[in-house]
Structures are given as C-alpha cells and as structure tokens.
Amino acid sequence: MSAQLQEHVEPLEIIGEARPLHISRRTAASLATAGRFGVVWLTAYAFLSGRAPSLASAALLATGLAVVWFFALTKSFDTARLTLLSLGPAVAAALGTVTGVILVSALSVWVNVHLPAVELAEVAGGILVFSWAWEALVHRTLVGRRRLLVIGVENGGTKLVEDVRADVEAPFEVVALVGESHVGKIGSVVERYRPDIVVLTSHDLRPEAFEQLLDVARCGFKLVGLAEFYEHAFGRVPVESLRPAWFVNVLHLYQRPYPRVAKRAFDIAVALVALVAVSWLLPILWLVVRRTGGAGPVIFRQTRLGERGRRFTIYKFRTMRLDAEADGAVWASQDDPRITMVGRLMRKTRLDELPQLVNVLKGEMSVVGPRPERPEFLEQLRDTVPFWTRRHLVKPGITGWAQVRRGYTADAEGTADKLSYDLWYLRHRSLAIDLAVCVKTFTTIFTGSGAR
C-alpha cells in the first residue's frame, strides 16, 4: 500500500484534480467516427486512383469499399471497447481489417465487381496501418484518460487505485477514493469531479450509495462493480475478492453464447491450416530431437486435465532429459537445467507444442483456452487457489488469454494470477476473442516471451 493511502484509514481522498474536457465525450466520439471513415476512404482512394479508368470511378469504388470496411472496423472497435481493451487498438484494427477483407471479397462476387487479390491485399494493408494509427491518436488526444471515482476502501478499493497507477498503458486516472464512512458525500464528489466511471467495490455499500448516485445521475457517469471494472480495464477478474455469485454471469440469460459447433469448427479449421503450413517443418523437428535428445521417444506424452476435469494424454516434442522427473513431478522453472539446449529454443518459439494440434483434432483441446494442468498438482491448486477448478468448464487450449497476458508460471501464486485471466476468458469467450488471442500469440512467439 502506498504511503499516501496509508495515511487515510477512512479516506475521502482526492487523488488528483480532474482536468476539464475541452470537448464533450459525445463530440469526441463523433470526430473519431468521422475520422475513421475518412482514413478508410482516403486509403482506398490512394491505392485505386492510379488503377481505375478515371478518378470518378476510383472515388466511387473507394466509397463502396470504405462503407464496408468502416462497418467492419466499427464493429471491431466496439468489441474492443467492451472486451478487448487490454489488447489495444492494434488487435482491433487487425480484426476489423480481416473482417473487411472477407466482406469485400464476398460483396465483389455478389455485385460482379472484379478486384484483383493483389490490390485487395494492398488496400487491406494500408487500412490496417492507418486505422491503427488513427485509433491510437484518437485515444491519446480526443478521448484521453477516463476519470474514475472509487467508492470503498476495505474490499479492494485501495488495491484498485494502486493497480491503475501501476499500469501506465491503462486509459484511466483515479480522481477520488471515497471511504466507507464518507459514502454520504458521494453526491457532492460526483458533481465536483465529474467522473466518467464510478466503481463500487462492495455489495454492502450499494443501498446507501445507489441513493446518492441516483440523485446525481444527470452527470453522465457509468456505474460498475469491482470485478466488472477489472474485466473491462485489465482483462482479468480479481480472484482474491471474487464471490461465488460472480459465476451467475457465466450462466446468465443475457450472456452471449459461443456455440460449441462454431468453436469446434474454428478449432478444426485452424488446426488443419496450421498442420498444412508446418508439414515441412515437422520432419525436421523430429530429426533434430532424435539427434540431440538422446535415447527415448521424440514425442513426449503426459496426462493432463481437460474439460470437466477429464484426463487425457497431451503430445509435445520432448524438450527435457529422460530423467527430468526422477524425483517426482515439479513445475518447470526459469532456466530449468532439465531442458536440453535444443529444447530451450523450441520452448521459446513454442515449436514443441505443434503436436498438440492432434489433440485439437481429437476434440481433447481447443486452439484457445486455459492451459491444461497436470493432475499431480490438482490437490495443491484446489486447496490454495479459490475457484481453480472452474477453469475446467471449458476445454484447455494450446494458447489462451492467460498465456498471452501472463506467460508461464511455476508456483501456486502465479497460477492464481493466471486464473484471473482464465476466468475472464470463461465469461467473455467468443470467436472475436479467439481470433484476437491468436493474433497476440504470433507476437508472443516472435518475441519468445513467457516461455520456460
């Protein structure tokens, strides 16, 4: 806890003076939307003006492309605003661009407009780069940081303030922290500091706080609970303050479904494409492991926990010595001496996990989901990490939200941190989220971050 917060056991603390907005949020949103369409149109026109029969036809075609792509990008950024905030505008721009390519390709066939693949790829690349740059500029200038009023100290309010301060990339600033004994002053604080978001940390404060907030609802703020704000801002759930009632959100009537058929179709499509793409690499990896790994199997088989806690056999290229677990099961550690030299490189690039594509085709795993844990650690994790077994409500994955956000962990404490991201995925999983995780995974592979 910071020294500033330690001084106030029951604070009505003003963290910082609220900076006045030069323009309203609504005006900023309108300018951002208009600029998004302009960026798409100008990009399409710039690429087509030299290829179309006339500038008028180029402008007409660019307008058609801009309308379709603008729709795709808007949907993508709306999704990002609600669920993909932690990934930033780059992934949202990529998802919107890919969706636009699909829509434009389908539309060009339907209206009998021939658009060569090369030109379509050039336009898509330009839209990706410039829409990404525009959205990043908008969020840094027009939109700016959203101001938070945090109500409640004892149930995670102080921790939330510290987390917001620690994450310099998060587009939020806390303007006030209201302690439990000062709830009666909420109305005046809201009117003075005009927060964009009010975070209510405790259910016990709701009756009195609601009455105060309803009186100043004209100020235009949004009200969220502690868990919901963590989900929105950081892409995780605060496990330490989570209640069993939170899981009602997973089963709620208005929870948007991710049909098992759609999820399975996505898994099979990605696994088949990936196997075809790396088919030339698999024999090479096989030979390398055979030559450098000594005696023993090339493909390592290990029992893991899958959906509903069912056990299955996972496949990996062997990266450790044969006697790696002579003294029993242990988590892999940083610079683990049991890992071979080639195995370390394969783990950095995730090449050792390519055989798990077979697990996906067999229906034991998904492409995206929580990492499957070993049954040897089940009792320890169940006793030390609240709600850990709830991750078994979905199939485990080769990659996942927790993997790209948190990386590898080697103890129960780190596993609890990863669980906060797994529970976020459990609630928000969708095709768009799976695509976003796959995009983020590629950057993780190239940087080699989070591997052991």
N, C-alpha and C positions, 0 to 999 in steps of 0.2 A: 504494500500500500504506500502511495506517495506521501511525503511529509506534509504536503498541502492538505491532503484529505485526512491525515491522522489528527490534525488539529480540530476536526469537527466530528464529534460523535453523532450529533443530530443536526446535520448542516442544512442551512438554507444558503447554499454556496453558489455564487455567480462565478462560473469558470472563466468567462470572457465576455466582453461587451459584444452584443450582437451587431454585426456590421449591417448597415441599411442596404437594401437591394436597390440598384439603380433602375432595374426594370422588374416587372412582376414575373412570377413563375409562368403564368399563362402566356405572357408575351415572349418570354424566353423559349418556351416550348414551340410556339408558332414560328419564331425565327429559325429554330433548329430544324423544324419540319420543312419549311420552305428551302432552307439551305441544303437539306438532304436531297430534295428533288432536283435542285439546281446543280448539285455536284454530279448526280447521276446523268442528267441530261447533257451537261457540258462534256462529260467524259465520253458518252456515247457519240455525241456530235463530232468531237475532235477526232475520234477514230474512224468515223464513217464519212466525213466530209470529203476526203480525198479519194473515196472508192465509189460513192454514189454517183448516178448520172448527173445530178445537179445538187446545188446547195439546198434547194427546196425539198427535194426527195430525201436528202440526208437529214434535214431538220424533222421531216415527218416520221422517218424511221426511228430517229433518235427519241422523238416524243413517245412513240409506241413502246420502245424498249424501256424508256425512263418510267413510264407508268407501271409496267410490270415489275421492274426491278425495285421501284420505290415501294410498291406494295410488299414485296418480299423482305426488303430491308426494314421497313416499318414494323412488320410482324416480328422480325428477328430482334430488333432493339426493344420492342415491347416485352418480349420474353426475357431479354437480358435485364430490363429494368425490374422485373418481378423476381427472377430466379437466378440469373447468370451474372449478377453484379460483380461477384468476386473474380470472374474471368476477364472483365474489362471489355472495351469496345472492339478489340481485335477479333475475338472469337465470334462476337455477334455479327461483325461485318463479314466474316468468313461464312457463317451460316446463311446470312441473307444473300450473299453473292452466289453461293451454291444453289440455294432455292431459286434465285432469279434465273440461273442458267437452265435449270430444269423447266421452269415455267416458260421461258422464252423459246426453248427448243420445242416444247410441246405446242406452243402457240404458232410458231413458224410453220409447222406442218399443217396445222388446222386451217390457217388463213393462206396457205400456199405462198409463203414468203421465204425465199431461199437465203439463208445466212450461213456462209461457209464457217466450218468449225474453227479455222484459224482466227477469223475476225471475231467470232463469238468469244474465243479464249482471250483475245487481246482486250476486248471491251470488258470482260469479266475481271481480268487482272487490274485494269485501270480503275474500275468501280471499287474493287476491294481496297486498293491502296488509298484512293481519295476519300471514300466514305469512312474508312477507318480514321484517316487524318482529321476529317471534318468532325466526326463524333468526339474524338479526343479533344479537339479545340473547343467544341461546344461545352463539354463537361468541365473544362478548366476555366472558361470565361463566362459564358452566358448563364449556365446552370449553377456553377460553383458548388461549394460545400453546403449540404443541408444541415440546418441547425437542430440540435437535439435538446429536449428537456427531459431529464431523467428523474422519475419520481420513485423514491425508495432507496435506502442505503443497505439495509441488513440482508436483503435477498438477492444480491448480485449487482446492485446499482454502482457501488464503488468499483467493482471489477469491470463493469461495462465501460465506465469512464476511462479507466486505465487501458483497456483494450482498444478503444477508439483513438486514444492519444498515441498508442504504440504503433498503430497501423497508419503510416503516413499516406498510403495509397487510398485509404477509405475516404469517400467523399462526404465526410461528416465532421461536425465540430459540436462539442457539448457546450451549451451556453449557461446551463444551470443544473444543479443537483439539489433536489428538494428532499430533505429527510422526513422520516415518518411523523415527527412531531410538528412539522410545518405544512402538512397537507392542506390545511385551511387557507394557506396563502397561494395556492396554485393558480387561482384565477388572476391575481394581480401579476404574478410572474409571467404567465402566458401573454397577458395584454402588453406587458412592457417589452418582452424579448421576442415575441412573435416567432416561436419555434415552428419548424416545418414538420417535425415528428416529436410526439410525446411518447416516451417509453415508460410503461407502468410495470414495475418489477415484481410486484406481489399481488396475489389474489386478495389478500386480506385488506388491501388499501382501496379496492375497487368501489365499494358503495360510496364512501366519502369523496374519493377522487372523481368519480363519474359525475356526481352532482356539481362539483366545482367546474369540471371541464365542459359540461353541457351549457353552463352559463356563458362561456367564452368560445363556444363552437364557431362563432362568426369569424374568428381569427384564422380559420382555414387550415388547421394542423391535422395531421393524421395520427391516430392513436394505435399503438401496438403493444403487445406483451413482450416480456424479456426474451423468451425463446424465439418468438416470431421476428424480433429485430435481429437477433444473431443470425437467423436463417437468411434474412434479407441482406444484411450488411457483410457478413463474413462467410456465408455458405456453410454454416455448421450449426449444431444445436448444443447449448450449454448443458452437458450431461450432468454436471455437479448440482445444478438447480432444477433438473427436469423432474416432472411428476408423471406417474403412470397415465394420468388423464391426457397427456400430450398425444398419446398414440391413438386417441379418438380421431385426430386429424388424418391419420393414415386410412382410417375406415369411414371417414365422413361421407355423407350423401353427396356433397358438392366437390369432393376430391376428384380431379380429372383423372380418368383411368388411363393406364398404359396397357392396352390389351396384350395378353400373353401371345396371341398369334402375331401381332406386329413386332413384339420384342423378339420372338423366335425367328421371324422372317429376317429381321435386321441381323441377328446373330449368324444365321446360316449364310446370308449374303456376304457379310464382312469376312467370315471365316473362309469361305470359298475363294473370294477375291484375294485375300491375304495368302492363302496356300498357293494359288497360281503365281502370285507375284514373287514369292520366296522359294518356289520349287527348285530353282537353280542353286539356291544357297544351302538348302538342307543337306545334300550330299557332302558339300564342303565342310559344313559344321560337324557332320558325322565323322568324317575322316580326321578332322582336327582334334576332336575329343578322343577318338580312338588312339591317335598317336601320342597325345600329350597327357591323357588321363590315366595311363597305366592300365593294369588289368581291371576288368569289371565291365558292367553294362554301360553303353553310351547313353541310353535313355534311363533317367532316374525316375523311379516310381515311388510315390509316397501317399499315405492315406490322409485325406483332408475332410473337413466338414462342409457339406453343401447345404442346399435349400432344405429347410425344416430339420436341420441337424443330421441329415443322412450322410453316411460316409461314402466316399468314392476315391478312386485312385487317380492322382494327378500325374501328368507326364511333363518332364523337363529334361533338357540336356544336362548331363551331370557336370557340375562345376566344383565339386568338393572331392577330397580324398575318400577312399573306400572306408577308412576307419574314422570318418568325421564324427560319428556319434557312438564311438565305442564306450563312452561313459554316460550315455543316455541322451535324450532329446534336449537341445538347448537352442535358443534363438541365435540367428546369425548376428554378429557384431560388426562394428566398423573395423575395416582392415582385418577381417577374420582370417587367422592363419590356416584354417582348414581349406580355404578356397585356393584352387590352382591358379597359376598365372593366366592361362587362357580363360579359365572360368571367371576370373575377375573382370576381364574385358567383356565377356559375354553377359555378365550381370549388369555391367554399366550400360550396355546397349540393349538390354532385355532380350537378346537373341536366345538365351537359354529357355525362354518361355514360349517359343514358337510351337513346340509340340502340344501345348495346351489348346491350340486350335482344334485338335482332335477331340478334346474334352468338350469344346463348344459344339461341335457337330454331333456328338453323342448326347447332347442335352444335359450334361452334368454341370456345365458352366455357361456363363454368358460372356460376351465381349466386355461389357461394362457391368460392374457390380463390386461388392465388398471382396477383399482378398480372402480366399478360403484359409481358415486357420487349422492347425494340427489338433487332433483330439487329445494329445498328451497335455495340452495347455488349457483344456476346457474347464476343468475344475478350478484352476487358479484364476482364470479370467472371469468365470461366473461369480466367484466369491469376492473379487476385488474391483470389478468394473460393472457398475449398475447398468442394467438393460443390455448387456453384451449379447445375449442370445437372441435378441430381437433382430439382429442383422441377418439371421437365418430365415427371415420372412421372404427374402429374395435370393435368387441364385448368385453364387460368387462369380467374380469376373476376372479376366486376365488383367484388365486395367480398371480403374474406378475413380470416383470423385475423391476419395480419401488418398489414393495413391498419388494423384497429380497435385493435391493440395498439401499433403503432409509427408509423403515419402515413406521410407521404411522405418519401422520401429522395432526395438529389441527388448522391450520390457512391458509390464502391465500398464505403467503410467502412460507410455507412448501409445499403447493400444487403446487406452481410454480416450486419448486425444483424437486418434483416427476414428473411433466410434462416433464422435460428434459429427464428423463428415459423412460417415456411412448412414447415420440416421437422417441427415439432411437429404441424401440421395433416396432413401426409402420413401420419404414423403413426396419429393419433387420429381422423381424419375419420369422421364418422357423420352421420346425419340430425339427431340432437340437437345436434351441434356446429354444423351448418349453420344450424339454427334459432336457436341462441344467437348466432352471428355476425350473422345478420340483425337480431335484436333490438338488439344492440350497435351495429349500423350506423345505426339510426334515431337513437340518441342522438348519434352522431358527426355525422350530417347536421345535426341541430338546433343543435349547438354550433359546427359548421364547423371542428372541429379537424383537423389533419393535412393540410389542403389546400394546394395551391400554385397 
